[in-house]
């Protein structure tokens, strides 16, 4: 085998190896990007749930103390929509965490 043929073979092998490595890196980068996006989404949802919980506490305080009512339940009209929103956020968090585990 001539020197030129050997060099051509080495270069071709190197190119093939580089292509394979780049494809693997591309796939890993995409996976990491998806994981990062899901983690950010989960953090945003948790933050929103925290705000809603604070709003719920304020509303319960307002009903019991300022409106001088004796009881509050999850069906109290002033707090029912807040509780429903918190439940929806919790479901979204669970869905996103399940997606994250699949990656």
Phi and psi in radians as a Rosetta constraint file:
Dihedral C 1 N 2 CA 2 C 2 CIRCULARHARMONIC -1.331 0.35
Dihedral N 2 CA 2 C 2 N 3 CIRCULARHARMONIC 2.801 0.35
Dihedral C 2 N 3 CA 3 C 3 CIRCULARHARMONIC -1.001 0.35
Dihedral N 3 CA 3 C 3 N 4 CIRCULARHARMONIC -0.748 0.35
Dihedral C 3 N 4 CA 4 C 4 CIRCULARHARMONIC -1.088 0.35
Dihedral N 4 CA 4 C 4 N 5 CIRCULARHARMONIC -0.732 0.35
Dihedral C 4 N 5 CA 5 C 5 CIRCULARHARMONIC -1.153 0.35
Dihedral N 5 CA 5 C 5 N 6 CIRCULARHARMONIC -0.726 0.35
Dihedral C 5 N 6 CA 6 C 6 CIRCULARHARMONIC -1.086 0.35
Dihedral N 6 CA 6 C 6 N 7 CIRCULARHARMONIC -0.786 0.35
Dihedral C 6 N 7 CA 7 C 7 CIRCULARHARMONIC -1.105 0.35
Dihedral N 7 CA 7 C 7 N 8 CIRCULARHARMONIC -0.703 0.35
Dihedral C 7 N 8 CA 8 C 8 CIRCULARHARMONIC -1.095 0.35
Dihedral N 8 CA 8 C 8 N 9 CIRCULARHARMONIC -0.738 0.35
Dihedral C 8 N 9 CA 9 C 9 CIRCULARHARMONIC -1.101 0.35
Dihedral N 9 CA 9 C 9 N 10 CIRCULARHARMONIC -0.756 0.35
Dihedral C 9 N 10 CA 10 C 10 CIRCULARHARMONIC -1.104 0.35
Dihedral N 10 CA 10 C 10 N 11 CIRCULARHARMONIC -0.769 0.35
Dihedral C 10 N 11 CA 11 C 11 CIRCULARHARMONIC -1.128 0.35
Dihedral N 11 CA 11 C 11 N 12 CIRCULARHARMONIC -0.768 0.35
Dihedral C 11 N 12 CA 12 C 12 CIRCULARHARMONIC -1.095 0.35
Dihedral N 12 CA 12 C 12 N 13 CIRCULARHARMONIC -0.724 0.35
Dihedral C 12 N 13 CA 13 C 13 CIRCULARHARMONIC -1.112 0.35
Dihedral N 13 CA 13 C 13 N 14 CIRCULARHARMONIC -0.726 0.35
Dihedral C 13 N 14 CA 14 C 14 CIRCULARHARMONIC -1.105 0.35
Dihedral N 14 CA 14 C 14 N 15 CIRCULARHARMONIC -0.697 0.35
Dihedral C 14 N 15 CA 15 C 15 CIRCULARHARMONIC -1.133 0.35
Dihedral N 15 CA 15 C 15 N 16 CIRCULARHARMONIC -0.749 0.35
Dihedral C 15 N 16 CA 16 C 16 CIRCULARHARMONIC -1.101 0.35
Dihedral N 16 CA 16 C 16 N 17 CIRCULARHARMONIC -0.789 0.35
Dihedral C 16 N 17 CA 17 C 17 CIRCULARHARMONIC -1.066 0.35
Dihedral N 17 CA 17 C 17 N 18 CIRCULARHARMONIC -0.732 0.35
Dihedral C 17 N 18 CA 18 C 18 CIRCULARHARMONIC -1.104 0.35
Dihedral N 18 CA 18 C 18 N 19 CIRCULARHARMONIC -0.738 0.35
Dihedral C 18 N 19 CA 19 C 19 CIRCULARHARMONIC -1.077 0.35
Dihedral N 19 CA 19 C 19 N 20 CIRCULARHARMONIC -0.772 0.35
Dihedral C 19 N 20 CA 20 C 20 CIRCULARHARMONIC -1.089 0.35
Dihedral N 20 CA 20 C 20 N 21 CIRCULARHARMONIC -0.790 0.35
Dihedral C 20 N 21 CA 21 C 21 CIRCULARHARMONIC -1.095 0.35
Dihedral N 21 CA 21 C 21 N 22 CIRCULARHARMONIC -0.722 0.35
Dihedral C 21 N 22 CA 22 C 22 CIRCULARHARMONIC -1.145 0.35
Dihedral N 22 CA 22 C 22 N 23 CIRCULARHARMONIC -0.677 0.35
Dihedral C 22 N 23 CA 23 C 23 CIRCULARHARMONIC -1.125 0.35
Dihedral N 23 CA 23 C 23 N 24 CIRCULARHARMONIC -0.729 0.35
Dihedral C 23 N 24 CA 24 C 24 CIRCULARHARMONIC -1.115 0.35
Dihedral N 24 CA 24 C 24 N 25 CIRCULARHARMONIC -0.762 0.35
Dihedral C 24 N 25 CA 25 C 25 CIRCULARHARMONIC -1.118 0.35
Dihedral N 25 CA 25 C 25 N 26 CIRCULARHARMONIC -0.696 0.35
Dihedral C 25 N 26 CA 26 C 26 CIRCULARHARMONIC -1.075 0.35
Dihedral N 26 CA 26 C 26 N 27 CIRCULARHARMONIC -0.798 0.35
Dihedral C 26 N 27 CA 27 C 27 CIRCULARHARMONIC -1.098 0.35
Dihedral N 27 CA 27 C 27 N 28 CIRCULARHARMONIC -0.744 0.35
Dihedral C 27 N 28 CA 28 C 28 CIRCULARHARMONIC -1.162 0.35
Dihedral N 28 CA 28 C 28 N 29 CIRCULARHARMONIC -0.693 0.35
Dihedral C 28 N 29 CA 29 C 29 CIRCULARHARMONIC -1.094 0.35
Dihedral N 29 CA 29 C 29 N 30 CIRCULARHARMONIC -0.754 0.35
Dihedral C 29 N 30 CA 30 C 30 CIRCULARHARMONIC -1.087 0.35
Dihedral N 30 CA 30 C 30 N 31 CIRCULARHARMONIC -0.774 0.35
Dihedral C 30 N 31 CA 31 C 31 CIRCULARHARMONIC -1.070 0.35
Dihedral N 31 CA 31 C 31 N 32 CIRCULARHARMONIC -0.792 0.35
Dihedral C 31 N 32 CA 32 C 32 CIRCULARHARMONIC -1.129 0.35
Dihedral N 32 CA 32 C 32 N 33 CIRCULARHARMONIC -0.651 0.35
Dihedral C 32 N 33 CA 33 C 33 CIRCULARHARMONIC -1.111 0.35
Dihedral N 33 CA 33 C 33 N 34 CIRCULARHARMONIC -0.748 0.35
Dihedral C 33 N 34 CA 34 C 34 CIRCULARHARMONIC -1.133 0.35
Dihedral N 34 CA 34 C 34 N 35 CIRCULARHARMONIC -0.737 0.35
Dihedral C 34 N 35 CA 35 C 35 CIRCULARHARMONIC -1.089 0.35
Dihedral N 35 CA 35 C 35 N 36 CIRCULARHARMONIC -0.777 0.35
Dihedral C 35 N 36 CA 36 C 36 CIRCULARHARMONIC -1.074 0.35
Dihedral N 36 CA 36 C 36 N 37 CIRCULARHARMONIC -0.743 0.35
Dihedral C 36 N 37 CA 37 C 37 CIRCULARHARMONIC -1.088 0.35
Dihedral N 37 CA 37 C 37 N 38 CIRCULARHARMONIC -0.764 0.35
Dihedral C 37 N 38 CA 38 C 38 CIRCULARHARMONIC -1.138 0.35
Dihedral N 38 CA 38 C 38 N 39 CIRCULARHARMONIC -0.713 0.35
Dihedral C 38 N 39 CA 39 C 39 CIRCULARHARMONIC -1.094 0.35
Dihedral N 39 CA 39 C 39 N 40 CIRCULARHARMONIC -0.717 0.35
Dihedral C 39 N 40 CA 40 C 40 CIRCULARHARMONIC -1.132 0.35
Dihedral N 40 CA 40 C 40 N 41 CIRCULARHARMONIC -0.751 0.35
Dihedral C 40 N 41 CA 41 C 41 CIRCULARHARMONIC -1.066 0.35
Dihedral N 41 CA 41 C 41 N 42 CIRCULARHARMONIC -0.741 0.35
Dihedral C 41 N 42 CA 42 C 42 CIRCULARHARMONIC -1.100 0.35
Dihedral N 42 CA 42 C 42 N 43 CIRCULARHARMONIC -0.763 0.35
Dihedral C 42 N 43 CA 43 C 43 CIRCULARHARMONIC -1.087 0.35
Dihedral N 43 CA 43 C 43 N 44 CIRCULARHARMONIC -0.717 0.35
Dihedral C 43 N 44 CA 44 C 44 CIRCULARHARMONIC -1.123 0.35
Dihedral N 44 CA 44 C 44 N 45 CIRCULARHARMONIC -0.726 0.35
Dihedral C 44 N 45 CA 45 C 45 CIRCULARHARMONIC -1.133 0.35
Dihedral N 45 CA 45 C 45 N 46 CIRCULARHARMONIC -0.716 0.35
Dihedral C 45 N 46 CA 46 C 46 CIRCULARHARMONIC -1.107 0.35
Dihedral N 46 CA 46 C 46 N 47 CIRCULARHARMONIC -0.686 0.35
Dihedral C 46 N 47 CA 47 C 47 CIRCULARHARMONIC -1.111 0.35
Dihedral N 47 CA 47 C 47 N 48 CIRCULARHARMONIC -0.762 0.35
Dihedral C 47 N 48 CA 48 C 48 CIRCULARHARMONIC -1.116 0.35
Dihedral N 48 CA 48 C 48 N 49 CIRCULARHARMONIC -0.714 0.35
Dihedral C 48 N 49 CA 49 C 49 CIRCULARHARMONIC -1.090 0.35
Dihedral N 49 CA 49 C 49 N 50 CIRCULARHARMONIC -0.697 0.35
Dihedral C 49 N 50 CA 50 C 50 CIRCULARHARMONIC -1.090 0.35
Dihedral N 50 CA 50 C 50 N 51 CIRCULARHARMONIC -0.738 0.35
Dihedral C 50 N 51 CA 51 C 51 CIRCULARHARMONIC -1.100 0.35
Dihedral N 51 CA 51 C 51 N 52 CIRCULARHARMONIC -0.730 0.35
Dihedral C 51 N 52 CA 52 C 52 CIRCULARHARMONIC -1.161 0.35
Dihedral N 52 CA 52 C 52 N 53 CIRCULARHARMONIC -0.633 0.35
Dihedral C 52 N 53 CA 53 C 53 CIRCULARHARMONIC -1.132 0.35
Dihedral N 53 CA 53 C 53 N 54 CIRCULARHARMONIC -0.707 0.35
Dihedral C 53 N 54 CA 54 C 54 CIRCULARHARMONIC -1.120 0.35
Dihedral N 54 CA 54 C 54 N 55 CIRCULARHARMONIC -0.720 0.35
Dihedral C 54 N 55 CA 55 C 55 CIRCULARHARMONIC -1.113 0.35
Dihedral N 55 CA 55 C 55 N 56 CIRCULARHARMONIC -0.702 0.35
Dihedral C 55 N 56 CA 56 C 56 CIRCULARHARMONIC -1.074 0.35
Dihedral N 56 CA 56 C 56 N 57 CIRCULARHARMONIC -0.809 0.35
Dihedral C 56 N 57 CA 57 C 57 CIRCULARHARMONIC -1.066 0.35
Dihedral N 57 CA 57 C 57 N 58 CIRCULARHARMONIC -0.743 0.35
Dihedral C 57 N 58 CA 58 C 58 CIRCULARHARMONIC -1.098 0.35
Dihedral N 58 CA 58 C 58 N 59 CIRCULARHARMONIC -0.727 0.35
Dihedral C 58 N 59 CA 59 C 59 CIRCULARHARMONIC -1.177 0.35
Dihedral N 59 CA 59 C 59 N 60 CIRCULARHARMONIC -0.715 0.35
Dihedral C 59 N 60 CA 60 C 60 CIRCULARHARMONIC -1.087 0.35
Dihedral N 60 CA 60 C 60 N 61 CIRCULARHARMONIC -0.785 0.35
Dihedral C 60 N 61 CA 61 C 61 CIRCULARHARMONIC -1.018 0.35
Dihedral N 61 CA 61 C 61 N 62 CIRCULARHARMONIC -0.813 0.35
Dihedral C 61 N 62 CA 62 C 62 CIRCULARHARMONIC -1.047 0.35
Dihedral N 62 CA 62 C 62 N 63 CIRCULARHARMONIC -0.753 0.35
Dihedral C 62 N 63 CA 63 C 63 CIRCULARHARMONIC -1.150 0.35
Dihedral N 63 CA 63 C 63 N 64 CIRCULARHARMONIC -0.808 0.35
Dihedral C 63 N 64 CA 64 C 64 CIRCULARHARMONIC -1.288 0.35
Dihedral N 64 CA 64 C 64 N 65 CIRCULARHARMONIC -0.748 0.35
Dihedral C 64 N 65 CA 65 C 65 CIRCULARHARMONIC -1.647 0.35
Dihedral N 65 CA 65 C 65 N 66 CIRCULARHARMONIC -0.961 0.35
Dihedral C 65 N 66 CA 66 C 66 CIRCULARHARMONIC -1.329 0.35
Dihedral N 66 CA 66 C 66 N 67 CIRCULARHARMONIC -0.636 0.35
Dihedral C 66 N 67 CA 67 C 67 CIRCULARHARMONIC -1.596 0.35
Dihedral N 67 CA 67 C 67 N 68 CIRCULARHARMONIC -0.091 0.35
Dihedral C 67 N 68 CA 68 C 68 CIRCULARHARMONIC 0.998 0.35
Dihedral N 68 CA 68 C 68 N 69 CIRCULARHARMONIC 0.690 0.35
Dihedral C 68 N 69 CA 69 C 69 CIRCULARHARMONIC -1.585 0.35
Dihedral N 69 CA 69 C 69 N 70 CIRCULARHARMONIC 2.654 0.35
Dihedral C 69 N 70 CA 70 C 70 CIRCULARHARMONIC -1.484 0.35
Dihedral N 70 CA 70 C 70 N 71 CIRCULARHARMONIC -0.515 0.35
Dihedral C 70 N 71 CA 71 C 71 CIRCULARHARMONIC -2.399 0.35
Dihedral N 71 CA 71 C 71 N 72 CIRCULARHARMONIC 2.773 0.35
Dihedral C 71 N 72 CA 72 C 72 CIRCULARHARMONIC -2.435 0.35
Dihedral N 72 CA 72 C 72 N 73 CIRCULARHARMONIC 2.420 0.35
Dihedral C 72 N 73 CA 73 C 73 CIRCULARHARMONIC -2.322 0.35
Dihedral N 73 CA 73 C 73 N 74 CIRCULARHARMONIC 3.012 0.35
Dihedral C 73 N 74 CA 74 C 74 CIRCULARHARMONIC -1.179 0.35
Dihedral N 74 CA 74 C 74 N 75 CIRCULARHARMONIC -0.226 0.35
Dihedral C 74 N 75 CA 75 C 75 CIRCULARHARMONIC -1.691 0.35
Dihedral N 75 CA 75 C 75 N 76 CIRCULARHARMONIC 0.049 0.35
Dihedral C 75 N 76 CA 76 C 76 CIRCULARHARMONIC -1.063 0.35
Dihedral N 76 CA 76 C 76 N 77 CIRCULARHARMONIC 2.201 0.35
Dihedral C 76 N 77 CA 77 C 77 CIRCULARHARMONIC -0.954 0.35
Dihedral N 77 CA 77 C 77 N 78 CIRCULARHARMONIC -0.581 0.35
Dihedral C 77 N 78 CA 78 C 78 CIRCULARHARMONIC -1.254 0.35
Dihedral N 78 CA 78 C 78 N 79 CIRCULARHARMONIC -0.467 0.35
Dihedral C 78 N 79 CA 79 C 79 CIRCULARHARMONIC -1.945 0.35
Dihedral N 79 CA 79 C 79 N 80 CIRCULARHARMONIC -0.236 0.35
Dihedral C 79 N 80 CA 80 C 80 CIRCULARHARMONIC -0.960 0.35
Dihedral N 80 CA 80 C 80 N 81 CIRCULARHARMONIC -0.824 0.35
Dihedral C 80 N 81 CA 81 C 81 CIRCULARHARMONIC -1.140 0.35
Dihedral N 81 CA 81 C 81 N 82 CIRCULARHARMONIC -0.543 0.35
Dihedral C 81 N 82 CA 82 C 82 CIRCULARHARMONIC -1.175 0.35
Dihedral N 82 CA 82 C 82 N 83 CIRCULARHARMONIC -0.767 0.35
Dihedral C 82 N 83 CA 83 C 83 CIRCULARHARMONIC -1.106 0.35
Dihedral N 83 CA 83 C 83 N 84 CIRCULARHARMONIC -0.723 0.35
Dihedral C 83 N 84 CA 84 C 84 CIRCULARHARMONIC -1.093 0.35
Dihedral N 84 CA 84 C 84 N 85 CIRCULARHARMONIC -0.719 0.35
Dihedral C 84 N 85 CA 85 C 85 CIRCULARHARMONIC -1.141 0.35
Dihedral N 85 CA 85 C 85 N 86 CIRCULARHARMONIC -0.719 0.35
Dihedral C 85 N 86 CA 86 C 86 CIRCULARHARMONIC -1.068 0.35
Dihedral N 86 CA 86 C 86 N 87 CIRCULARHARMONIC -0.736 0.35
Dihedral C 86 N 87 CA 87 C 87 CIRCULARHARMONIC -1.084 0.35
Dihedral N 87 CA 87 C 87 N 88 CIRCULARHARMONIC -0.725 0.35
Dihedral C 87 N 88 CA 88 C 88 CIRCULARHARMONIC -1.118 0.35
Dihedral N 88 CA 88 C 88 N 89 CIRCULARHARMONIC -0.719 0.35
Dihedral C 88 N 89 CA 89 C 89 CIRCULARHARMONIC -1.115 0.35
Dihedral N 89 CA 89 C 89 N 90 CIRCULARHARMONIC -0.734 0.35
Dihedral C 89 N 90 CA 90 C 90 CIRCULARHARMONIC -1.054 0.35
Dihedral N 90 CA 90 C 90 N 91 CIRCULARHARMONIC -0.698 0.35
Dihedral C 90 N 91 CA 91 C 91 CIRCULARHARMONIC -1.113 0.35
Dihedral N 91 CA 91 C 91 N 92 CIRCULARHARMONIC -0.744 0.35
Dihedral C 91 N 92 CA 92 C 92 CIRCULARHARMONIC -1.105 0.35
Dihedral N 92 CA 92 C 92 N 93 CIRCULARHARMONIC -0.699 0.35
Dihedral C 92 N 93 CA 93 C 93 CIRCULARHARMONIC -1.071 0.35
Dihedral N 93 CA 93 C 93 N 94 CIRCULARHARMONIC -0.821 0.35
Dihedral C 93 N 94 CA 94 C 94 CIRCULARHARMONIC -1.044 0.35
Dihedral N 94 CA 94 C 94 N 95 CIRCULARHARMONIC -0.740 0.35
Dihedral C 94 N 95 CA 95 C 95 CIRCULARHARMONIC -1.087 0.35
Dihedral N 95 CA 95 C 95 N 96 CIRCULARHARMONIC -0.780 0.35
Dihedral C 95 N 96 CA 96 C 96 CIRCULARHARMONIC -1.195 0.35
Dihedral N 96 CA 96 C 96 N 97 CIRCULARHARMONIC -0.635 0.35
Dihedral C 96 N 97 CA 97 C 97 CIRCULARHARMONIC -1.162 0.35
Dihedral N 97 CA 97 C 97 N 98 CIRCULARHARMONIC -0.643 0.35
Dihedral C 97 N 98 CA 98 C 98 CIRCULARHARMONIC -1.131 0.35
Dihedral N 98 CA 98 C 98 N 99 CIRCULARHARMONIC -0.734 0.35
Dihedral C 98 N 99 CA 99 C 99 CIRCULARHARMONIC -1.091 0.35
Dihedral N 99 CA 99 C 99 N 100 CIRCULARHARMONIC -0.704 0.35
Dihedral C 99 N 100 CA 100 C 100 CIRCULARHARMONIC -1.100 0.35
Dihedral N 100 CA 100 C 100 N 101 CIRCULARHARMONIC -0.693 0.35
Dihedral C 100 N 101 CA 101 C 101 CIRCULARHARMONIC -1.166 0.35
Dihedral N 101 CA 101 C 101 N 102 CIRCULARHARMONIC -0.509 0.35
Dihedral C 101 N 102 CA 102 C 102 CIRCULARHARMONIC -1.255 0.35
Dihedral N 102 CA 102 C 102 N 103 CIRCULARHARMONIC -0.429 0.35
